[in-house]
């Protein structure tokens, strides 16, 4: 309610200045005032009815300004947090080590960047979306199997 009273006072001040000093106001000032009112009402709406959303936005701004999520500087990084929140961030490397750097179908060696993820049992056929249902294959096997 206080925010609407403040907006009302701003509009009265603008109207009074425009009434007594009409030659000092250009038409563009009216557009600026309307834009300000729309923006002000939008912010009041967000802060009044969408408080959880605004808390998340402000929390995100605070977190990102505090320090980066992942940094090469180990003393000031959140690498542990990143690894906790993304346990499968290096899933291709883990699968490559499990398979001995070989294709799961043809058993040929996988080159750097040539390994492609594929489901053992596709999701459409009831396969699970977890690491035990994934395998690395070469581009040829990926296209033909």
Residue frames as a rotation matrix with the C-alpha (Angstrom) as fourth column:
UNK 1
0.566 0.824 0.000 0.00
0.824 -0.566 0.000 0.00
0.000 0.000 -1.000 0.00
UNK 2
0.390 -0.500 -0.773 2.86
0.191 -0.777 0.600 2.39
-0.901 -0.382 -0.208 0.77
UNK 3
-0.643 -0.680 0.353 4.27
0.459 0.027 0.888 1.85
-0.613 0.733 0.294 -2.69
UNK 4
-0.117 0.682 0.722 1.00
0.952 -0.131 0.278 2.92
0.284 0.720 -0.633 -4.33
UNK 5
0.784 0.322 -0.531 0.86
0.514 -0.817 0.263 6.03
-0.349 -0.479 -0.805 -2.13
UNK 6
-0.114 -0.918 -0.380 4.43
0.202 -0.396 0.895 6.84
-0.973 0.025 0.231 -3.18
UNK 7
-0.665 -0.079 0.743 3.47
0.735 0.110 0.670 6.44
-0.134 0.991 -0.015 -6.84
UNK 8
0.412 0.890 0.196 0.44
0.893 -0.437 0.106 8.66
0.180 0.131 -0.975 -6.33
UNK 9
0.588 -0.272 -0.762 2.61
0.283 -0.813 0.508 11.38
-0.758 -0.515 -0.401 -4.74
UNK 10
-0.552 -0.825 0.117 5.06
0.354 -0.105 0.929 11.19
-0.755 0.555 0.350 -7.65
UNK 11
-0.365 0.500 0.785 2.18
0.910 0.014 0.415 11.59
0.197 0.866 -0.460 -10.12
UNK 12
0.720 0.623 -0.306 0.78
0.683 -0.715 0.151 14.59
-0.125 -0.318 -0.940 -8.19
UNK 13
0.152 -0.753 -0.640 4.22
0.176 -0.616 0.768 16.23
-0.973 -0.229 0.039 -8.17
UNK 14
-0.731 -0.409 0.546 4.59
0.566 0.084 0.820 15.63
-0.382 0.908 0.170 -11.91
UNK 15
0.074 0.858 0.508 1.09
0.960 -0.199 0.198 16.99
0.271 0.473 -0.838 -12.62
UNK 16
0.715 0.174 -0.677 1.71
0.489 -0.817 0.306 20.07
-0.500 -0.550 -0.669 -10.47
UNK 17
-0.270 -0.894 -0.357 5.04
0.163 -0.408 0.898 20.83
-0.949 0.184 0.256 -12.16
UNK 18
-0.692 0.044 0.721 3.50
0.717 0.161 0.678 20.28
-0.086 0.986 -0.143 -15.59
UNK 19
0.372 0.922 0.104 0.53
0.923 -0.379 0.060 22.54
0.094 0.074 -0.993 -14.78
UNK 20
0.785 -0.044 -0.618 2.59
0.240 -0.898 0.369 25.48
-0.571 -0.438 -0.694 -13.47
UNK 21
-0.102 -0.859 -0.501 5.61
-0.535 -0.378 0.756 25.11
-0.839 0.345 -0.421 -15.80
UNK 22
0.691 0.501 0.521 4.13
0.083 0.661 -0.746 23.72
-0.718 0.559 0.416 -19.05
UNK 23
0.866 -0.359 -0.347 6.81
-0.462 -0.313 -0.829 25.17
0.189 0.879 -0.437 -21.36
UNK 24
-0.089 -0.956 0.278 9.63
-0.989 0.118 0.091 23.34
-0.119 -0.267 -0.956 -19.53
UNK 25
-0.118 0.127 0.985 8.07
-0.189 0.971 -0.148 19.90
-0.975 -0.204 -0.091 -20.23
UNK 26
-0.581 -0.076 -0.810 8.46
-0.814 0.046 0.579 18.22
-0.007 0.996 -0.089 -23.57
UNK 27
0.463 0.836 -0.293 6.24
-0.848 0.514 0.127 15.41
0.257 0.190 0.948 -24.88
UNK 28
-0.030 -0.555 -0.832 8.98
-0.188 0.820 -0.540 12.85
0.982 0.140 -0.129 -24.32
UNK 29
-0.817 -0.271 0.510 8.72
-0.514 -0.061 -0.856 13.42
0.263 -0.961 -0.089 -20.56
UNK 30
0.162 0.943 0.291 5.17
-0.973 0.201 -0.111 12.05
-0.163 -0.265 0.950 -20.62
UNK 31
0.604 0.000 -0.797 6.45
-0.384 0.876 -0.291 8.85
0.698 0.482 0.529 -22.24
UNK 32
-0.521 -0.842 -0.142 9.20
-0.185 0.274 -0.944 8.59
0.833 -0.465 -0.299 -19.64
UNK 33
-0.556 0.382 0.739 6.64
-0.827 -0.167 -0.536 8.98
-0.081 -0.909 0.409 -16.85
UNK 34
0.573 0.800 -0.180 4.38
-0.817 0.575 -0.046 6.30
0.067 0.173 0.983 -18.32
UNK 35
0.273 -0.572 -0.774 7.37
-0.170 0.763 -0.624 3.96
0.947 0.302 0.111 -18.71
UNK 36
-0.749 -0.555 0.362 8.40
-0.401 -0.057 -0.915 4.63
0.528 -0.830 -0.180 -15.13
UNK 37
-0.128 0.796 0.592 4.88
-0.973 0.014 -0.229 3.95
-0.191 -0.606 0.773 -13.85
UNK 38
0.711 0.378 -0.592 4.64
-0.551 0.824 -0.135 0.66
0.437 0.422 0.794 -15.76
UNK 39
-0.123 -0.851 -0.511 8.06
-0.049 0.519 -0.853 -0.46
0.991 -0.080 -0.106 -14.52
UNK 40
-0.721 -0.120 0.682 7.28
-0.635 -0.281 -0.720 0.63
0.278 -0.952 0.127 -10.96
UNK 41
0.263 0.909 0.324 3.96
-0.956 0.291 -0.042 -1.26
-0.133 -0.298 0.945 -10.93
UNK 42
0.574 -0.133 -0.808 5.64
-0.311 0.877 -0.365 -4.34
0.758 0.461 0.462 -12.37
UNK 43
-0.538 -0.833 -0.132 8.29
-0.111 0.225 -0.968 -4.33
0.836 -0.506 -0.213 -9.64
UNK 44
-0.508 0.439 0.741 5.64
-0.860 -0.218 -0.461 -3.77
-0.040 -0.872 0.488 -6.96
UNK 45
0.603 0.744 -0.288 3.65
-0.769 0.638 0.039 -6.71
0.213 0.198 0.957 -8.36
UNK 46
0.222 -0.594 -0.773 6.72
-0.073 0.780 -0.621 -8.97
0.972 0.194 0.129 -8.32
UNK 47
-0.776 -0.590 0.223 7.68
-0.230 -0.065 -0.971 -8.00
0.587 -0.805 -0.085 -4.79
UNK 48
-0.336 0.733 0.592 4.09
-0.933 -0.176 -0.313 -8.38
-0.125 -0.657 0.743 -3.54
UNK 49
0.623 0.773 0.116 2.79
-0.731 0.629 -0.264 -11.50
-0.277 0.080 0.957 -5.26
UNK 50
0.823 -0.397 -0.407 5.88
0.029 0.744 -0.668 -13.30
0.568 0.538 0.623 -6.55
UNK 51
0.649 -0.575 0.497 8.10
-0.757 -0.428 0.494 -13.16
-0.072 -0.697 -0.713 -3.48
UNK 52
0.567 -0.457 0.685 9.51
0.092 0.862 0.499 -16.68
-0.818 -0.220 0.531 -3.86
UNK 53
0.700 -0.275 0.659 10.51
0.705 0.114 -0.700 -15.90
0.117 0.955 0.273 -7.44
UNK 54
0.737 -0.414 0.534 12.17
-0.281 -0.906 -0.316 -12.65
0.615 0.083 -0.784 -6.39
UNK 55
0.648 -0.523 0.554 14.02
-0.565 0.157 0.810 -14.37
-0.510 -0.838 -0.194 -3.53
UNK 56
0.580 -0.429 0.693 15.37
0.557 0.829 0.047 -16.90
-0.595 0.359 0.720 -6.02
UNK 57
0.714 -0.309 0.628 16.48
0.459 -0.470 -0.754 -14.14
0.528 0.827 -0.194 -8.39
UNK 58
0.684 -0.462 0.564 18.18
-0.630 -0.764 0.138 -12.14
0.367 -0.450 -0.814 -5.64
UNK 59
0.643 -0.462 0.611 19.77
-0.251 0.626 0.738 -15.30
-0.723 -0.628 0.287 -4.22
UNK 60
0.644 -0.386 0.661 21.10
0.742 0.524 -0.417 -16.19
-0.185 0.759 0.624 -7.67
UNK 61
0.702 -0.397 0.592 22.51
0.016 -0.822 -0.570 -12.69
0.712 0.409 -0.570 -8.10
UNK 62
0.665 -0.452 0.595 24.16
-0.737 -0.270 0.620 -12.92
-0.120 -0.850 -0.512 -4.68
UNK 63
0.649 -0.409 0.641 25.61
0.144 0.894 0.424 -16.38
-0.747 -0.182 0.640 -5.38
UNK 64
0.634 -0.413 0.653 27.03
0.760 0.176 -0.626 -15.46
0.144 0.893 0.426 -8.77
UNK 65
0.665 -0.423 0.616 28.51
-0.237 -0.901 -0.363 -12.21
0.708 0.095 -0.700 -7.53
UNK 66
0.826 -0.348 0.444 30.09
-0.426 0.131 0.895 -13.96
-0.369 -0.928 -0.040 -4.56
UNK 67
-0.358 -0.933 0.022 32.33
-0.625 0.257 0.737 -16.31
-0.694 0.250 -0.675 -6.55
UNK 68
-0.177 0.294 -0.939 32.09
-0.927 0.271 0.260 -18.46
0.331 0.917 0.224 -9.66
UNK 69
0.794 0.552 0.253 30.63
-0.602 0.771 0.208 -21.94
-0.081 -0.317 0.945 -9.50
UNK 70
0.744 -0.622 0.245 33.82
0.601 0.783 0.160 -23.48
-0.292 0.028 0.956 -10.82
UNK 71
0.831 -0.537 -0.144 37.22
-0.556 -0.813 -0.173 -21.88
-0.024 0.224 -0.974 -10.99
UNK 72
0.558 -0.719 -0.413 40.75
0.203 0.601 -0.773 -22.97
0.804 0.348 0.482 -11.81
UNK 73
-0.381 -0.628 0.679 41.92
-0.560 -0.427 -0.710 -21.30
0.735 -0.651 -0.189 -8.63
UNK 74
-0.187 0.324 -0.927 41.50
0.388 0.891 0.234 -24.18
0.902 -0.316 -0.292 -6.16
UNK 75
-0.846 -0.181 -0.502 41.71
0.531 -0.187 -0.827 -22.01
0.056 -0.966 0.254 -3.05
UNK 76
-0.717 0.605 -0.346 38.70
-0.370 -0.751 -0.547 -19.89
-0.591 -0.264 0.762 -4.07
UNK 77
-0.711 0.458 -0.533 36.60
-0.496 0.212 0.842 -22.28
0.498 0.864 0.076 -6.09
UNK 78
-0.005 0.787 0.617 33.36
-0.879 0.291 -0.379 -24.08
-0.477 -0.544 0.690 -5.49
UNK 79
-0.464 -0.245 -0.851 34.61
-0.746 0.627 0.226 -27.21
0.478 0.740 -0.473 -7.23
UNK 80
-0.993 0.110 0.046 33.35
0.062 0.804 -0.591 -29.46
-0.103 -0.584 -0.805 -4.44
UNK 81
-0.267 0.948 -0.170 29.88
-0.271 -0.243 -0.931 -27.96
-0.925 -0.203 0.322 -4.75
UNK 82
-0.022 0.202 -0.979 30.00
-0.995 -0.101 0.001 -28.39
-0.098 0.974 0.203 -8.52
UNK 83
-0.757 -0.333 -0.562 30.98
-0.428 0.903 0.042 -32.06
0.494 0.272 -0.826 -8.19
UNK 84
-0.840 0.517 0.164 28.23
0.084 0.424 -0.902 -32.65
-0.536 -0.744 -0.399 -5.60
UNK 85
0.002 0.916 -0.401 25.55
-0.435 -0.360 -0.825 -31.14
-0.901 0.176 0.398 -7.80
UNK 86
0.577 0.122 -0.808 26.83
-0.815 0.159 -0.558 -32.75
0.060 0.980 0.190 -11.03
UNK 87
0.278 -0.516 0.810 28.05
-0.422 0.692 0.586 -36.25
-0.863 -0.505 -0.025 -10.19
UNK 88
0.397 -0.084 0.914 28.08
0.663 0.714 -0.223 -37.27
-0.634 0.695 0.339 -13.87
UNK 89
0.691 -0.137 -0.710 30.00
-0.370 -0.911 -0.184 -34.26
-0.621 0.390 -0.680 -15.18
UNK 90
-0.251 -0.816 -0.521 32.74
-0.949 0.102 0.298 -36.51
-0.190 0.569 -0.800 -16.63
UNK 91
0.473 0.579 0.664 30.59
-0.468 0.804 -0.367 -39.48
-0.746 -0.138 0.651 -17.54
UNK 92
0.894 -0.165 -0.416 32.39
-0.348 0.328 -0.878 -40.09
0.281 0.930 0.236 -20.85
UNK 93
-0.102 -0.990 0.092 35.76
-0.818 0.031 -0.574 -40.34
0.566 -0.134 -0.813 -19.11
UNK 94
-0.229 0.075 0.971 34.38
-0.807 0.543 -0.232 -42.77
-0.545 -0.836 -0.064 -16.54
UNK 95
0.770 0.573 0.280 32.77
-0.302 0.714 -0.632 -44.98
-0.562 0.402 0.723 -19.18
UNK 96
0.645 -0.609 -0.461 35.90
-0.548 0.051 -0.835 -44.85
0.532 0.791 -0.301 -21.33
UNK 97
-0.386 -0.803 0.454 37.99
-0.902 0.227 -0.366 -46.11
0.191 -0.551 -0.812 -18.41
UNK 98
0.061 0.494 0.867 35.45
-0.609 0.706 -0.360 -48.85
-0.791 -0.507 0.344 -17.63
UNK 99
0.926 0.360 0.114 35.46
-0.113 0.553 -0.826 -50.02
-0.360 0.752 0.552 -21.26
UNK 100
0.183 -0.946 0.266 39.24
0.519 0.323 0.791 -49.80
-0.835 -0.007 0.550 -21.61
UNK 101
-0.239 -0.196 -0.951 39.02
-0.479 -0.828 0.291 -47.00
-0.845 0.525 0.103 -24.23
UNK 102
-0.983 -0.046 0.175 37.26
0.113 0.596 0.795 -49.40
-0.141 0.802 -0.581 -26.62
UNK 103
-0.472 0.861 -0.192 33.95
-0.791 -0.316 0.524 -49.33
0.391 0.399 0.830 -28.46
UNK 104
-0.330 0.424 0.844 31.27
-0.661 0.535 -0.527 -51.43
-0.674 -0.731 0.103 -26.74
UNK 105
0.739 0.673 -0.025 30.11
-0.465 0.482 -0.743 -52.95
-0.488 0.561 0.669 -30.08
UNK 106
0.886 -0.368 -0.282 33.15
-0.130 0.387 -0.913 -53.48
0.445 0.845 0.296 -32.32
UNK 107
0.791 -0.564 -0.236 35.88
0.477 0.328 0.816 -53.34
-0.383 -0.758 0.528 -29.64
UNK 108
0.220 -0.713 0.666 37.97
0.710 -0.351 -0.610 -50.87
0.668 0.607 0.429 -31.68
UNK 109
-0.504 -0.477 -0.719 39.93
0.837 -0.476 -0.270 -48.21
-0.214 -0.738 0.640 -29.83
UNK 110
0.669 0.739 0.074 38.09
0.743 -0.665 -0.079 -44.95
-0.009 0.108 -0.994 -29.26
UNK 111
-0.385 -0.766 0.515 39.85
0.738 -0.590 -0.326 -41.78
0.554 0.255 0.792 -30.33
UNK 112
-0.700 0.083 -0.709 39.64
0.497 -0.656 -0.568 -38.56
-0.513 -0.750 0.418 -28.36
UNK 113
-0.574 0.552 -0.605 36.33
-0.559 -0.804 -0.203 -36.92
-0.599 0.222 0.770 -29.25
UNK 114
-0.658 0.318 -0.683 35.06
-0.554 0.410 0.725 -39.87
0.510 0.855 -0.093 -31.31
UNK 115
-0.900 0.309 -0.306 33.27
0.423 0.787 -0.449 -41.56
0.102 -0.533 -0.840 -28.45
UNK 116
-0.508 0.821 0.259 29.49
-0.547 -0.540 0.639 -41.22
0.665 0.183 0.724 -28.48
UNK 117
-0.788 0.299 0.538 27.07
-0.432 0.353 -0.830 -42.11
-0.438 -0.887 -0.149 -25.70
UNK 118
-0.383 0.709 -0.592 24.43
-0.554 0.337 0.761 -44.71
0.739 0.619 0.264 -26.46
UNK 119
0.084 0.511 0.855 21.89
-0.962 0.264 -0.063 -46.57
-0.258 -0.818 0.514 -24.37
UNK 120
-0.934 -0.317 0.165 22.27
-0.290 0.942 0.171 -50.33
-0.209 0.112 -0.971 -24.02
UNK 121
-0.419 0.889 0.183 18.49
0.902 0.430 -0.027 -50.62
-0.103 0.154 -0.983 -23.76
UNK 122
-0.739 0.110 0.665 16.79
0.210 -0.900 0.382 -47.58
0.640 0.422 0.642 -25.33
UNK 123
-0.916 0.398 0.051 14.47
-0.232 -0.420 -0.877 -45.54
-0.328 -0.816 0.477 -23.15
UNK 124
-0.236 0.866 -0.440 11.58
-0.960 -0.139 0.243 -46.20
0.149 0.480 0.865 -25.53
UNK 125
0.065 0.202 -0.977 11.99
-0.237 0.954 0.182 -49.93
0.969 0.220 0.110 -24.87
UNK 126
0.887 0.433 -0.159 11.99
0.066 0.222 0.973 -49.56
0.456 -0.874 0.168 -21.09
UNK 127
0.003 -0.967 -0.253 15.68
0.727 0.176 -0.663 -48.81
0.686 -0.182 0.704 -20.47
UNK 128
0.622 0.147 -0.769 16.72
0.735 -0.447 0.509 -46.81
-0.269 -0.882 -0.387 -17.42
UNK 129
0.685 -0.393 0.614 18.33
0.078 -0.798 -0.597 -43.39
0.725 0.457 -0.516 -17.56
UNK 130
0.842 -0.490 0.225 21.36
-0.331 -0.141 0.933 -44.20
-0.425 -0.860 -0.281 -15.43
UNK 131
0.111 -0.926 -0.361 25.04
-0.968 -0.184 0.173 -44.90
-0.227 0.330 -0.916 -15.92
UNK 132
-0.419 -0.266 0.868 24.62
-0.232 0.956 0.181 -48.68
-0.878 -0.125 -0.462 -15.91
UNK 133
0.445 0.650 0.617 22.51
0.501 0.390 -0.772 -48.42
-0.742 0.653 -0.153 -19.07
UNK 134
0.831 -0.201 -0.518 25.04
-0.475 -0.741 -0.474 -46.28
-0.289 0.641 -0.711 -20.97
UNK 135
0.367 -0.783 0.502 27.94
0.653 0.601 0.461 -47.28
-0.663 0.158 0.732 -23.18
UNK 136
0.147 -0.419 -0.896 30.44
-0.544 -0.791 0.281 -45.56
-0.826 0.446 -0.344 -25.44
UNK 137
0.464 0.015 0.886 30.54
0.625 0.703 -0.339 -46.46
-0.628 0.711 0.317 -29.11
UNK 138
-0.701 -0.708 -0.085 32.51
0.365 -0.458 0.811 -45.27
-0.613 0.537 0.580 -32.12
UNK 139
-0.403 0.575 -0.712 30.75
-0.652 -0.726 -0.218 -43.13
-0.642 0.376 0.668 -34.76
UNK 140
-0.702 0.128 -0.701 30.39
-0.558 0.513 0.652 -46.10
0.443 0.849 -0.289 -37.15
UNK 141
-0.790 0.406 -0.459 28.64
0.543 0.811 -0.217 -48.27
0.285 -0.420 -0.862 -34.56
UNK 142
-0.661 0.557 -0.503 26.55
0.094 -0.603 -0.792 -45.31
-0.744 -0.571 0.346 -33.45
UNK 143
-0.464 0.465 -0.754 25.15
-0.848 -0.480 0.225 -44.93
-0.258 0.743 0.617 -36.98
UNK 144
-0.433 0.212 -0.876 24.56
-0.602 0.655 0.456 -48.60
0.671 0.725 -0.156 -37.76
UNK 145
-0.758 0.149 -0.635 23.52
0.449 0.826 -0.341 -50.24
0.474 -0.543 -0.693 -34.47
